[in-house]
Amino acid sequence: MGVEEIIPGLIVRHTNRRLGRLEIPEACERLISGKIAFSEFVDQVGENFRELLDFMMEHDLHPGRPEEVLYCVDCYANLQGRRTLRDQLQSLYRFSEAAHCRRVG
């Protein structure tokens, strides 16, 4: 029995798995779908989403639940932090949508 069977919805923060180089849209899509860990995502895209990822880890949030993330941003982040976090969340989903459109279209 794997960990995911014991603790459903567990957010994986680190893994030793090595991925090939992903484009930013594909990395965003994989993060949102839970196919890669936060640390793998940072390895792929760099520090562009650092504040958002730190916030989600601090509050045990998953990027696949954007309404929950937005609610917590509004409740717990200061005014300047809200703008940064919302901008990064919007970019994350915009990139993910671009990857989806490329695959479908």
C-alpha angles and dihedrals in degrees: 000000000000127000091253089061092051098045111026115204093021111164110229109219100176139015136168092225114125118220127192116248110292127198114245095253092052092046090051092049092049092049092051092048092048095244094124133036126243090254092052089050092053089048088055103042105021125224099326093110099032097121092049094047092047090050093049092049092047091052096035093242130157122220089223088071103060096168090057092048092049092048091053092045089054092047103041111023125084119240097269091041091053092057093050094045094046091048092051093046090050091050091048091055094041091055091045091052090050090055091049092050091050092053095045099037 
